[in-house]
Amino acid sequence: MENCIFCKIIKGEIPSAKIYEDEDMLIIKDVNPQAKIHYLLLPKQHFANIVEMTDAQAQTLARCIKKLSNMVDELGLQDGFRLVSNKGAHACQSVEHLHIHILGGQQLDDRMC
C-alpha cells in the first residue's frame, strides 16, 4: 500500500531497528514499547488484518511464527513471551497492516493470564 508506514519500513523507505528479516517477514523493535522487550513481526505482503488473508498467506504467517519460536534465546525471550494481533480500530489496531506484537522480558499484565 502506498501510504502504509509498515510497507514503507519493509521497503527501507523509513528506518527501523531490524532484528530479523527473510523473504516473508521482518521483525523490528517497536518504537513505542509496551514491555521490556517489544518487537513487531511484519509480514512483507500487505493485508490489513488476519481476516483478509488467504489460507496460503495464513500458512506463511504460521511458518513465520514458528521461526520466531526457534529464535527465543537470541531475542531474549527465553523466560516467556506473548503474541498479540489486533483487528480493527475497536481492538486498538492503529496501523492497517497486519502485525504481531511480540512482548516479553518481564512479568506481563496478570489480568491477561
Phi and psi restraints in degrees (range 20) as a CNS / XPLOR table:
assign (resid 1 and name C) (resid 2 and name N)
       (resid 2 and name CA) (resid 2 and name C) 1.0 -63.4 20.0 2
assign (resid 2 and name N) (resid 2 and name CA)
       (resid 2 and name C) (resid 3 and name N) 1.0 -41.6 20.0 2
assign (resid 2 and name C) (resid 3 and name N)
       (resid 3 and name CA) (resid 3 and name C) 1.0 -105.1 20.0 2
assign (resid 3 and name N) (resid 3 and name CA)
       (resid 3 and name C) (resid 4 and name N) 1.0 11.1 20.0 2
assign (resid 3 and name C) (resid 4 and name N)
       (resid 4 and name CA) (resid 4 and name C) 1.0 -77.2 20.0 2
assign (resid 4 and name N) (resid 4 and name CA)
       (resid 4 and name C) (resid 5 and name N) 1.0 122.3 20.0 2
assign (resid 4 and name C) (resid 5 and name N)
       (resid 5 and name CA) (resid 5 and name C) 1.0 -62.9 20.0 2
assign (resid 5 and name N) (resid 5 and name CA)
       (resid 5 and name C) (resid 6 and name N) 1.0 -37.5 20.0 2
assign (resid 5 and name C) (resid 6 and name N)
       (resid 6 and name CA) (resid 6 and name C) 1.0 -70.7 20.0 2
assign (resid 6 and name N) (resid 6 and name CA)
       (resid 6 and name C) (resid 7 and name N) 1.0 -36.2 20.0 2
assign (resid 6 and name C) (resid 7 and name N)
       (resid 7 and name CA) (resid 7 and name C) 1.0 -62.3 20.0 2
assign (resid 7 and name N) (resid 7 and name CA)
       (resid 7 and name C) (resid 8 and name N) 1.0 -39.1 20.0 2
assign (resid 7 and name C) (resid 8 and name N)
       (resid 8 and name CA) (resid 8 and name C) 1.0 -66.8 20.0 2
assign (resid 8 and name N) (resid 8 and name CA)
       (resid 8 and name C) (resid 9 and name N) 1.0 -38.1 20.0 2
assign (resid 8 and name C) (resid 9 and name N)
       (resid 9 and name CA) (resid 9 and name C) 1.0 -64.4 20.0 2
assign (resid 9 and name N) (resid 9 and name CA)
       (resid 9 and name C) (resid 10 and name N) 1.0 -46.2 20.0 2
assign (resid 9 and name C) (resid 10 and name N)
       (resid 10 and name CA) (resid 10 and name C) 1.0 -59.5 20.0 2
assign (resid 10 and name N) (resid 10 and name CA)
       (resid 10 and name C) (resid 11 and name N) 1.0 -39.6 20.0 2
assign (resid 10 and name C) (resid 11 and name N)
       (resid 11 and name CA) (resid 11 and name C) 1.0 -76.6 20.0 2
assign (resid 11 and name N) (resid 11 and name CA)
       (resid 11 and name C) (resid 12 and name N) 1.0 -9.2 20.0 2
assign (resid 11 and name C) (resid 12 and name N)
       (resid 12 and name CA) (resid 12 and name C) 1.0 85.0 20.0 2
assign (resid 12 and name N) (resid 12 and name CA)
       (resid 12 and name C) (resid 13 and name N) 1.0 10.4 20.0 2
assign (resid 12 and name C) (resid 13 and name N)
       (resid 13 and name CA) (resid 13 and name C) 1.0 -77.7 20.0 2
assign (resid 13 and name N) (resid 13 and name CA)
       (resid 13 and name C) (resid 14 and name N) 1.0 -23.6 20.0 2
assign (resid 13 and name C) (resid 14 and name N)
       (resid 14 and name CA) (resid 14 and name C) 1.0 -124.2 20.0 2
assign (resid 14 and name N) (resid 14 and name CA)
       (resid 14 and name C) (resid 15 and name N) 1.0 129.7 20.0 2
assign (resid 14 and name C) (resid 15 and name N)
       (resid 15 and name CA) (resid 15 and name C) 1.0 -67.4 20.0 2
assign (resid 15 and name N) (resid 15 and name CA)
       (resid 15 and name C) (resid 16 and name N) 1.0 151.1 20.0 2
assign (resid 15 and name C) (resid 16 and name N)
       (resid 16 and name CA) (resid 16 and name C) 1.0 -150.9 20.0 2
assign (resid 16 and name N) (resid 16 and name CA)
       (resid 16 and name C) (resid 17 and name N) 1.0 164.1 20.0 2
assign (resid 16 and name C) (resid 17 and name N)
       (resid 17 and name CA) (resid 17 and name C) 1.0 -91.3 20.0 2
assign (resid 17 and name N) (resid 17 and name CA)
       (resid 17 and name C) (resid 18 and name N) 1.0 90.0 20.0 2
assign (resid 17 and name C) (resid 18 and name N)
       (resid 18 and name CA) (resid 18 and name C) 1.0 -72.7 20.0 2
assign (resid 18 and name N) (resid 18 and name CA)
       (resid 18 and name C) (resid 19 and name N) 1.0 134.5 20.0 2
assign (resid 18 and name C) (resid 19 and name N)
       (resid 19 and name CA) (resid 19 and name C) 1.0 -105.1 20.0 2
assign (resid 19 and name N) (resid 19 and name CA)
       (resid 19 and name C) (resid 20 and name N) 1.0 -38.1 20.0 2
assign (resid 19 and name C) (resid 20 and name N)
       (resid 20 and name CA) (resid 20 and name C) 1.0 -157.4 20.0 2
assign (resid 20 and name N) (resid 20 and name CA)
       (resid 20 and name C) (resid 21 and name N) 1.0 146.8 20.0 2
assign (resid 20 and name C) (resid 21 and name N)
       (resid 21 and name CA) (resid 21 and name C) 1.0 -150.4 20.0 2
assign (resid 21 and name N) (resid 21 and name CA)
       (resid 21 and name C) (resid 22 and name N) 1.0 139.0 20.0 2
assign (resid 21 and name C) (resid 22 and name N)
       (resid 22 and name CA) (resid 22 and name C) 1.0 -142.4 20.0 2
assign (resid 22 and name N) (resid 22 and name CA)
       (resid 22 and name C) (resid 23 and name N) 1.0 -167.9 20.0 2
assign (resid 22 and name C) (resid 23 and name N)
       (resid 23 and name CA) (resid 23 and name C) 1.0 -66.6 20.0 2
assign (resid 23 and name N) (resid 23 and name CA)
       (resid 23 and name C) (resid 24 and name N) 1.0 -23.2 20.0 2
assign (resid 23 and name C) (resid 24 and name N)
       (resid 24 and name CA) (resid 24 and name C) 1.0 -105.5 20.0 2
assign (resid 24 and name N) (resid 24 and name CA)
       (resid 24 and name C) (resid 25 and name N) 1.0 -24.6 20.0 2
assign (resid 24 and name C) (resid 25 and name N)
       (resid 25 and name CA) (resid 25 and name C) 1.0 -147.8 20.0 2
assign (resid 25 and name N) (resid 25 and name CA)
       (resid 25 and name C) (resid 26 and name N) 1.0 164.6 20.0 2
assign (resid 25 and name C) (resid 26 and name N)
       (resid 26 and name CA) (resid 26 and name C) 1.0 -133.6 20.0 2
assign (resid 26 and name N) (resid 26 and name CA)
       (resid 26 and name C) (resid 27 and name N) 1.0 135.9 20.0 2
assign (resid 26 and name C) (resid 27 and name N)
       (resid 27 and name CA) (resid 27 and name C) 1.0 -114.9 20.0 2
assign (resid 27 and name N) (resid 27 and name CA)
       (resid 27 and name C) (resid 28 and name N) 1.0 126.5 20.0 2
assign (resid 27 and name C) (resid 28 and name N)
       (resid 28 and name CA) (resid 28 and name C) 1.0 -128.0 20.0 2
assign (resid 28 and name N) (resid 28 and name CA)
       (resid 28 and name C) (resid 29 and name N) 1.0 161.2 20.0 2
assign (resid 28 and name C) (resid 29 and name N)
       (resid 29 and name CA) (resid 29 and name C) 1.0 -74.9 20.0 2
assign (resid 29 and name N) (resid 29 and name CA)
       (resid 29 and name C) (resid 30 and name N) 1.0 138.5 20.0 2
assign (resid 29 and name C) (resid 30 and name N)
       (resid 30 and name CA) (resid 30 and name C) 1.0 -73.3 20.0 2
assign (resid 30 and name N) (resid 30 and name CA)
       (resid 30 and name C) (resid 31 and name N) 1.0 135.5 20.0 2
assign (resid 30 and name C) (resid 31 and name N)
       (resid 31 and name CA) (resid 31 and name C) 1.0 -77.3 20.0 2
assign (resid 31 and name N) (resid 31 and name CA)
       (resid 31 and name C) (resid 32 and name N) 1.0 -13.3 20.0 2
assign (resid 31 and name C) (resid 32 and name N)
       (resid 32 and name CA) (resid 32 and name C) 1.0 -130.1 20.0 2
assign (resid 32 and name N) (resid 32 and name CA)
       (resid 32 and name C) (resid 33 and name N) 1.0 69.8 20.0 2
assign (resid 32 and name C) (resid 33 and name N)
       (resid 33 and name CA) (resid 33 and name C) 1.0 -62.4 20.0 2
assign (resid 33 and name N) (resid 33 and name CA)
       (resid 33 and name C) (resid 34 and name N) 1.0 139.9 20.0 2
assign (resid 33 and name C) (resid 34 and name N)
       (resid 34 and name CA) (resid 34 and name C) 1.0 -107.6 20.0 2
assign (resid 34 and name N) (resid 34 and name CA)
       (resid 34 and name C) (resid 35 and name N) 1.0 4.1 20.0 2
assign (resid 34 and name C) (resid 35 and name N)
       (resid 35 and name CA) (resid 35 and name C) 1.0 -151.9 20.0 2
assign (resid 35 and name N) (resid 35 and name CA)
       (resid 35 and name C) (resid 36 and name N) 1.0 168.7 20.0 2
assign (resid 35 and name C) (resid 36 and name N)
       (resid 36 and name CA) (resid 36 and name C) 1.0 -55.4 20.0 2
assign (resid 36 and name N) (resid 36 and name CA)
       (resid 36 and name C) (resid 37 and name N) 1.0 -42.3 20.0 2
assign (resid 36 and name C) (resid 37 and name N)
       (resid 37 and name CA) (resid 37 and name C) 1.0 -115.8 20.0 2
assign (resid 37 and name N) (resid 37 and name CA)
       (resid 37 and name C) (resid 38 and name N) 1.0 124.2 20.0 2
assign (resid 37 and name C) (resid 38 and name N)
       (resid 38 and name CA) (resid 38 and name C) 1.0 -145.1 20.0 2
assign (resid 38 and name N) (resid 38 and name CA)
       (resid 38 and name C) (resid 39 and name N) 1.0 107.0 20.0 2
assign (resid 38 and name C) (resid 39 and name N)
       (resid 39 and name CA) (resid 39 and name C) 1.0 -111.8 20.0 2
assign (resid 39 and name N) (resid 39 and name CA)
       (resid 39 and name C) (resid 40 and name N) 1.0 163.7 20.0 2
assign (resid 39 and name C) (resid 40 and name N)
       (resid 40 and name CA) (resid 40 and name C) 1.0 -122.2 20.0 2
assign (resid 40 and name N) (resid 40 and name CA)
       (resid 40 and name C) (resid 41 and name N) 1.0 128.2 20.0 2
assign (resid 40 and name C) (resid 41 and name N)
       (resid 41 and name CA) (resid 41 and name C) 1.0 -94.8 20.0 2
assign (resid 41 and name N) (resid 41 and name CA)
       (resid 41 and name C) (resid 42 and name N) 1.0 118.3 20.0 2
assign (resid 41 and name C) (resid 42 and name N)
       (resid 42 and name CA) (resid 42 and name C) 1.0 -113.4 20.0 2
assign (resid 42 and name N) (resid 42 and name CA)
       (resid 42 and name C) (resid 43 and name N) 1.0 114.5 20.0 2
assign (resid 42 and name C) (resid 43 and name N)
       (resid 43 and name CA) (resid 43 and name C) 1.0 -63.3 20.0 2
assign (resid 43 and name N) (resid 43 and name CA)
       (resid 43 and name C) (resid 44 and name N) 1.0 139.7 20.0 2
assign (resid 43 and name C) (resid 44 and name N)
       (resid 44 and name CA) (resid 44 and name C) 1.0 -72.1 20.0 2
assign (resid 44 and name N) (resid 44 and name CA)
       (resid 44 and name C) (resid 45 and name N) 1.0 -26.5 20.0 2
assign (resid 44 and name C) (resid 45 and name N)
       (resid 45 and name CA) (resid 45 and name C) 1.0 -82.7 20.0 2
assign (resid 45 and name N) (resid 45 and name CA)
       (resid 45 and name C) (resid 46 and name N) 1.0 136.3 20.0 2
assign (resid 45 and name C) (resid 46 and name N)
       (resid 46 and name CA) (resid 46 and name C) 1.0 -85.3 20.0 2
assign (resid 46 and name N) (resid 46 and name CA)
       (resid 46 and name C) (resid 47 and name N) 1.0 128.4 20.0 2
assign (resid 46 and name C) (resid 47 and name N)
       (resid 47 and name CA) (resid 47 and name C) 1.0 -151.8 20.0 2
assign (resid 47 and name N) (resid 47 and name CA)
       (resid 47 and name C) (resid 48 and name N) 1.0 148.1 20.0 2
assign (resid 47 and name C) (resid 48 and name N)
       (resid 48 and name CA) (resid 48 and name C) 1.0 -66.1 20.0 2
assign (resid 48 and name N) (resid 48 and name CA)
       (resid 48 and name C) (resid 49 and name N) 1.0 -38.1 20.0 2
assign (resid 48 and name C) (resid 49 and name N)
       (resid 49 and name CA) (resid 49 and name C) 1.0 -161.6 20.0 2
assign (resid 49 and name N) (resid 49 and name CA)
       (resid 49 and name C) (resid 50 and name N) 1.0 176.9 20.0 2
assign (resid 49 and name C) (resid 50 and name N)
       (resid 50 and name CA) (resid 50 and name C) 1.0 -63.8 20.0 2
assign (resid 50 and name N) (resid 50 and name CA)
       (resid 50 and name C) (resid 51 and name N) 1.0 -26.6 20.0 2
assign (resid 50 and name C) (resid 51 and name N)
       (resid 51 and name CA) (resid 51 and name C) 1.0 -64.9 20.0 2
assign (resid 51 and name N) (resid 51 and name CA)
       (resid 51 and name C) (resid 52 and name N) 1.0 -31.2 20.0 2
assign (resid 51 and name C) (resid 52 and name N)
       (resid 52 and name CA) (resid 52 and name C) 1.0 -79.8 20.0 2
assign (resid 52 and name N) (resid 52 and name CA)
       (resid 52 and name C) (resid 53 and name N) 1.0 -9.3 20.0 2
assign (resid 52 and name C) (resid 53 and name N)
       (resid 53 and name CA) (resid 53 and name C) 1.0 -77.0 20.0 2
assign (resid 53 and name N) (resid 53 and name CA)
       (resid 53 and name C) (resid 54 and name N) 1.0 146.5 20.0 2
assign (resid 53 and name C) (resid 54 and name N)
       (resid 54 and name CA) (resid 54 and name C) 1.0 -80.4 20.0 2
assign (resid 54 and name N) (resid 54 and name CA)
       (resid 54 and name C) (resid 55 and name N) 1.0 169.5 20.0 2
assign (resid 54 and name C) (resid 55 and name N)
       (resid 55 and name CA) (resid 55 and name C) 1.0 -60.7 20.0 2
assign (resid 55 and name N) (resid 55 and name CA)
       (resid 55 and name C) (resid 56 and name N) 1.0 -39.9 20.0 2
assign (resid 55 and name C) (resid 56 and name N)
       (resid 56 and name CA) (resid 56 and name C) 1.0 -64.1 20.0 2
assign (resid 56 and name N) (resid 56 and name CA)
       (resid 56 and name C) (resid 57 and name N) 1.0 -41.3 20.0 2
assign (resid 56 and name C) (resid 57 and name N)
       (resid 57 and name CA) (resid 57 and name C) 1.0 -65.5 20.0 2
assign (resid 57 and name N) (resid 57 and name CA)
       (resid 57 and name C) (resid 58 and name N) 1.0 -37.5 20.0 2
assign (resid 57 and name C) (resid 58 and name N)
       (resid 58 and name CA) (resid 58 and name C) 1.0 -65.8 20.0 2
assign (resid 58 and name N) (resid 58 and name CA)
       (resid 58 and name C) (resid 59 and name N) 1.0 -36.2 20.0 2
assign (resid 58 and name C) (resid 59 and name N)
       (resid 59 and name CA) (resid 59 and name C) 1.0 -65.9 20.0 2
assign (resid 59 and name N) (resid 59 and name CA)
       (resid 59 and name C) (resid 60 and name N) 1.0 -38.9 20.0 2
assign (resid 59 and name C) (resid 60 and name N)
       (resid 60 and name CA) (resid 60 and name C) 1.0 -63.1 20.0 2
assign (resid 60 and name N) (resid 60 and name CA)
       (resid 60 and name C) (resid 61 and name N) 1.0 -43.2 20.0 2
assign (resid 60 and name C) (resid 61 and name N)
       (resid 61 and name CA) (resid 61 and name C) 1.0 -60.8 20.0 2
assign (resid 61 and name N) (resid 61 and name CA)
       (resid 61 and name C) (resid 62 and name N) 1.0 -42.3 20.0 2
assign (resid 61 and name C) (resid 62 and name N)
       (resid 62 and name CA) (resid 62 and name C) 1.0 -61.4 20.0 2
assign (resid 62 and name N) (resid 62 and name CA)
       (resid 62 and name C) (resid 63 and name N) 1.0 -40.0 20.0 2
assign (resid 62 and name C) (resid 63 and name N)
       (resid 63 and name CA) (resid 63 and name C) 1.0 -63.9 20.0 2
assign (resid 63 and name N) (resid 63 and name CA)
       (resid 63 and name C) (resid 64 and name N) 1.0 -37.9 20.0 2
assign (resid 63 and name C) (resid 64 and name N)
       (resid 64 and name CA) (resid 64 and name C) 1.0 -63.3 20.0 2
assign (resid 64 and name N) (resid 64 and name CA)
       (resid 64 and name C) (resid 65 and name N) 1.0 -43.7 20.0 2
assign (resid 64 and name C) (resid 65 and name N)
       (resid 65 and name CA) (resid 65 and name C) 1.0 -64.4 20.0 2
assign (resid 65 and name N) (resid 65 and name CA)
       (resid 65 and name C) (resid 66 and name N) 1.0 -38.9 20.0 2
assign (resid 65 and name C) (resid 66 and name N)
       (resid 66 and name CA) (resid 66 and name C) 1.0 -63.7 20.0 2
assign (resid 66 and name N) (resid 66 and name CA)
       (resid 66 and name C) (resid 67 and name N) 1.0 -41.2 20.0 2
assign (resid 66 and name C) (resid 67 and name N)
       (resid 67 and name CA) (resid 67 and name C) 1.0 -58.4 20.0 2
assign (resid 67 and name N) (resid 67 and name CA)
       (resid 67 and name C) (resid 68 and name N) 1.0 -43.0 20.0 2
assign (resid 67 and name C) (resid 68 and name N)
       (resid 68 and name CA) (resid 68 and name C) 1.0 -57.0 20.0 2
assign (resid 68 and name N) (resid 68 and name CA)
       (resid 68 and name C) (resid 69 and name N) 1.0 -43.5 20.0 2
assign (resid 68 and name C) (resid 69 and name N)
       (resid 69 and name CA) (resid 69 and name C) 1.0 -64.0 20.0 2
assign (resid 69 and name N) (resid 69 and name CA)
       (resid 69 and name C) (resid 70 and name N) 1.0 -22.2 20.0 2
assign (resid 69 and name C) (resid 70 and name N)
       (resid 70 and name CA) (resid 70 and name C) 1.0 -87.1 20.0 2
assign (resid 70 and name N) (resid 70 and name CA)
       (resid 70 and name C) (resid 71 and name N) 1.0 -2.6 20.0 2
assign (resid 70 and name C) (resid 71 and name N)
       (resid 71 and name CA) (resid 71 and name C) 1.0 -112.1 20.0 2
assign (resid 71 and name N) (resid 71 and name CA)
       (resid 71 and name C) (resid 72 and name N) 1.0 14.6 20.0 2
assign (resid 71 and name C) (resid 72 and name N)
       (resid 72 and name CA) (resid 72 and name C) 1.0 -59.6 20.0 2
assign (resid 72 and name N) (resid 72 and name CA)
       (resid 72 and name C) (resid 73 and name N) 1.0 -38.5 20.0 2
assign (resid 72 and name C) (resid 73 and name N)
       (resid 73 and name CA) (resid 73 and name C) 1.0 -64.3 20.0 2
assign (resid 73 and name N) (resid 73 and name CA)
       (resid 73 and name C) (resid 74 and name N) 1.0 -47.9 20.0 2
assign (resid 73 and name C) (resid 74 and name N)
       (resid 74 and name CA) (resid 74 and name C) 1.0 -70.8 20.0 2
assign (resid 74 and name N) (resid 74 and name CA)
       (resid 74 and name C) (resid 75 and name N) 1.0 -21.1 20.0 2
assign (resid 74 and name C) (resid 75 and name N)
       (resid 75 and name CA) (resid 75 and name C) 1.0 -92.6 20.0 2
assign (resid 75 and name N) (resid 75 and name CA)
       (resid 75 and name C) (resid 76 and name N) 1.0 -2.7 20.0 2
assign (resid 75 and name C) (resid 76 and name N)
       (resid 76 and name CA) (resid 76 and name C) 1.0 76.5 20.0 2
assign (resid 76 and name N) (resid 76 and name CA)
       (resid 76 and name C) (resid 77 and name N) 1.0 26.0 20.0 2
assign (resid 76 and name C) (resid 77 and name N)
       (resid 77 and name CA) (resid 77 and name C) 1.0 -109.7 20.0 2
assign (resid 77 and name N) (resid 77 and name CA)
       (resid 77 and name C) (resid 78 and name N) 1.0 17.6 20.0 2
assign (resid 77 and name C) (resid 78 and name N)
       (resid 78 and name CA) (resid 78 and name C) 1.0 -63.2 20.0 2
assign (resid 78 and name N) (resid 78 and name CA)
       (resid 78 and name C) (resid 79 and name N) 1.0 -22.0 20.0 2
assign (resid 78 and name C) (resid 79 and name N)
       (resid 79 and name CA) (resid 79 and name C) 1.0 -87.3 20.0 2
assign (resid 79 and name N) (resid 79 and name CA)
       (resid 79 and name C) (resid 80 and name N) 1.0 -2.7 20.0 2
assign (resid 79 and name C) (resid 80 and name N)
       (resid 80 and name CA) (resid 80 and name C) 1.0 130.3 20.0 2
assign (resid 80 and name N) (resid 80 and name CA)
       (resid 80 and name C) (resid 81 and name N) 1.0 158.4 20.0 2
assign (resid 80 and name C) (resid 81 and name N)
       (resid 81 and name CA) (resid 81 and name C) 1.0 -157.6 20.0 2
assign (resid 81 and name N) (resid 81 and name CA)
       (resid 81 and name C) (resid 82 and name N) 1.0 164.5 20.0 2
assign (resid 81 and name C) (resid 82 and name N)
       (resid 82 and name CA) (resid 82 and name C) 1.0 -126.5 20.0 2
assign (resid 82 and name N) (resid 82 and name CA)
       (resid 82 and name C) (resid 83 and name N) 1.0 139.5 20.0 2
assign (resid 82 and name C) (resid 83 and name N)
       (resid 83 and name CA) (resid 83 and name C) 1.0 -108.8 20.0 2
assign (resid 83 and name N) (resid 83 and name CA)
       (resid 83 and name C) (resid 84 and name N) 1.0 130.6 20.0 2
assign (resid 83 and name C) (resid 84 and name N)
       (resid 84 and name CA) (resid 84 and name C) 1.0 -134.5 20.0 2
assign (resid 84 and name N) (resid 84 and name CA)
       (resid 84 and name C) (resid 85 and name N) 1.0 133.1 20.0 2
assign (resid 84 and name C) (resid 85 and name N)
       (resid 85 and name CA) (resid 85 and name C) 1.0 -133.3 20.0 2
assign (resid 85 and name N) (resid 85 and name CA)
       (resid 85 and name C) (resid 86 and name N) 1.0 125.4 20.0 2
assign (resid 85 and name C) (resid 86 and name N)
       (resid 86 and name CA) (resid 86 and name C) 1.0 -98.1 20.0 2
assign (resid 86 and name N) (resid 86 and name CA)
       (resid 86 and name C) (resid 87 and name N) 1.0 144.6 20.0 2
assign (resid 86 and name C) (resid 87 and name N)
       (resid 87 and name CA) (resid 87 and name C) 1.0 -124.7 20.0 2
assign (resid 87 and name N) (resid 87 and name CA)
       (resid 87 and name C) (resid 88 and name N) 1.0 107.5 20.0 2
assign (resid 87 and name C) (resid 88 and name N)
       (resid 88 and name CA) (resid 88 and name C) 1.0 92.0 20.0 2
assign (resid 88 and name N) (resid 88 and name CA)
       (resid 88 and name C) (resid 89 and name N) 1.0 160.0 20.0 2
assign (resid 88 and name C) (resid 89 and name N)
       (resid 89 and name CA) (resid 89 and name C) 1.0 -60.9 20.0 2
assign (resid 89 and name N) (resid 89 and name CA)
       (resid 89 and name C) (resid 90 and name N) 1.0 -35.9 20.0 2
assign (resid 89 and name C) (resid 90 and name N)
       (resid 90 and name CA) (resid 90 and name C) 1.0 -70.3 20.0 2
assign (resid 90 and name N) (resid 90 and name CA)
       (resid 90 and name C) (resid 91 and name N) 1.0 -15.3 20.0 2
assign (resid 90 and name C) (resid 91 and name N)
       (resid 91 and name CA) (resid 91 and name C) 1.0 -104.7 20.0 2
assign (resid 91 and name N) (resid 91 and name CA)
       (resid 91 and name C) (resid 92 and name N) 1.0 16.4 20.0 2
assign (resid 91 and name C) (resid 92 and name N)
       (resid 92 and name CA) (resid 92 and name C) 1.0 72.2 20.0 2
assign (resid 92 and name N) (resid 92 and name CA)
       (resid 92 and name C) (resid 93 and name N) 1.0 24.2 20.0 2
assign (resid 92 and name C) (resid 93 and name N)
       (resid 93 and name CA) (resid 93 and name C) 1.0 -76.1 20.0 2
assign (resid 93 and name N) (resid 93 and name CA)
       (resid 93 and name C) (resid 94 and name N) 1.0 117.5 20.0 2
assign (resid 93 and name C) (resid 94 and name N)
       (resid 94 and name CA) (resid 94 and name C) 1.0 -100.8 20.0 2
assign (resid 94 and name N) (resid 94 and name CA)
       (resid 94 and name C) (resid 95 and name N) 1.0 -18.9 20.0 2
assign (resid 94 and name C) (resid 95 and name N)
       (resid 95 and name CA) (resid 95 and name C) 1.0 -125.3 20.0 2
assign (resid 95 and name N) (resid 95 and name CA)
       (resid 95 and name C) (resid 96 and name N) 1.0 126.2 20.0 2
assign (resid 95 and name C) (resid 96 and name N)
       (resid 96 and name CA) (resid 96 and name C) 1.0 -85.7 20.0 2
assign (resid 96 and name N) (resid 96 and name CA)
       (resid 96 and name C) (resid 97 and name N) 1.0 59.4 20.0 2
assign (resid 96 and name C) (resid 97 and name N)
       (resid 97 and name CA) (resid 97 and name C) 1.0 -141.3 20.0 2
assign (resid 97 and name N) (resid 97 and name CA)
       (resid 97 and name C) (resid 98 and name N) 1.0 118.8 20.0 2
assign (resid 97 and name C) (resid 98 and name N)
       (resid 98 and name CA) (resid 98 and name C) 1.0 -48.5 20.0 2
assign (resid 98 and name N) (resid 98 and name CA)
       (resid 98 and name C) (resid 99 and name N) 1.0 131.0 20.0 2
assign (resid 98 and name C) (resid 99 and name N)
       (resid 99 and name CA) (resid 99 and name C) 1.0 -148.0 20.0 2
assign (resid 99 and name N) (resid 99 and name CA)
       (resid 99 and name C) (resid 100 and name N) 1.0 147.9 20.0 2
assign (resid 99 and name C) (resid 100 and name N)
       (resid 100 and name CA) (resid 100 and name C) 1.0 -111.2 20.0 2
assign (resid 100 and name N) (resid 100 and name CA)
       (resid 100 and name C) (resid 101 and name N) 1.0 121.5 20.0 2
assign (resid 100 and name C) (resid 101 and name N)
       (resid 101 and name CA) (resid 101 and name C) 1.0 -78.9 20.0 2
assign (resid 101 and name N) (resid 101 and name CA)
       (resid 101 and name C) (resid 102 and name N) 1.0 132.7 20.0 2
assign (resid 101 and name C) (resid 102 and name N)
       (resid 102 and name CA) (resid 102 and name C) 1.0 -114.3 20.0 2
assign (resid 102 and name N) (resid 102 and name CA)
       (resid 102 and name C) (resid 103 and name N) 1.0 111.2 20.0 2
assign (resid 102 and name C) (resid 103 and name N)
       (resid 103 and name CA) (resid 103 and name C) 1.0 -117.2 20.0 2
assign (resid 103 and name N) (resid 103 and name CA)
       (resid 103 and name C) (resid 104 and name N) 1.0 135.9 20.0 2
assign (resid 103 and name C) (resid 104 and name N)
       (resid 104 and name CA) (resid 104 and name C) 1.0 -170.6 20.0 2
assign (resid 104 and name N) (resid 104 and name CA)
       (resid 104 and name C) (resid 105 and name N) 1.0 -169.8 20.0 2
assign (resid 104 and name C) (resid 105 and name N)
       (resid 105 and name CA) (resid 105 and name C) 1.0 89.5 20.0 2
assign (resid 105 and name N) (resid 105 and name CA)
       (resid 105 and name C) (resid 106 and name N) 1.0 -1.0 20.0 2
assign (resid 105 and name C) (resid 106 and name N)
       (resid 106 and name CA) (resid 106 and name C) 1.0 -165.3 20.0 2
assign (resid 106 and name N) (resid 106 and name CA)
       (resid 106 and name C) (resid 107 and name N) 1.0 170.3 20.0 2
assign (resid 106 and name C) (resid 107 and name N)
       (resid 107 and name CA) (resid 107 and name C) 1.0 -64.2 20.0 2
assign (resid 107 and name N) (resid 107 and name CA)
       (resid 107 and name C) (resid 108 and name N) 1.0 119.4 20.0 2
assign (resid 107 and name C) (resid 108 and name N)
       (resid 108 and name CA) (resid 108 and name C) 1.0 -85.0 20.0 2
assign (resid 108 and name N) (resid 108 and name CA)
       (resid 108 and name C) (resid 109 and name N) 1.0 166.1 20.0 2
assign (resid 108 and name C) (resid 109 and name N)
       (resid 109 and name CA) (resid 109 and name C) 1.0 -46.8 20.0 2
assign (resid 109 and name N) (resid 109 and name CA)
       (resid 109 and name C) (resid 110 and name N) 1.0 115.5 20.0 2
assign (resid 109 and name C) (resid 110 and name N)
       (resid 110 and name CA) (resid 110 and name C) 1.0 -63.6 20.0 2
assign (resid 110 and name N) (resid 110 and name CA)
       (resid 110 and name C) (resid 111 and name N) 1.0 -22.7 20.0 2
assign (resid 110 and name C) (resid 111 and name N)
       (resid 111 and name CA) (resid 111 and name C) 1.0 -64.7 20.0 2
assign (resid 111 and name N) (resid 111 and name CA)
       (resid 111 and name C) (resid 112 and name N) 1.0 -20.2 20.0 2
assign (resid 111 and name C) (resid 112 and name N)
       (resid 112 and name CA) (resid 112 and name C) 1.0 -91.4 20.0 2
assign (resid 112 and name N) (resid 112 and name CA)
       (resid 112 and name C) (resid 113 and name N) 1.0 -5.7 20.0 2
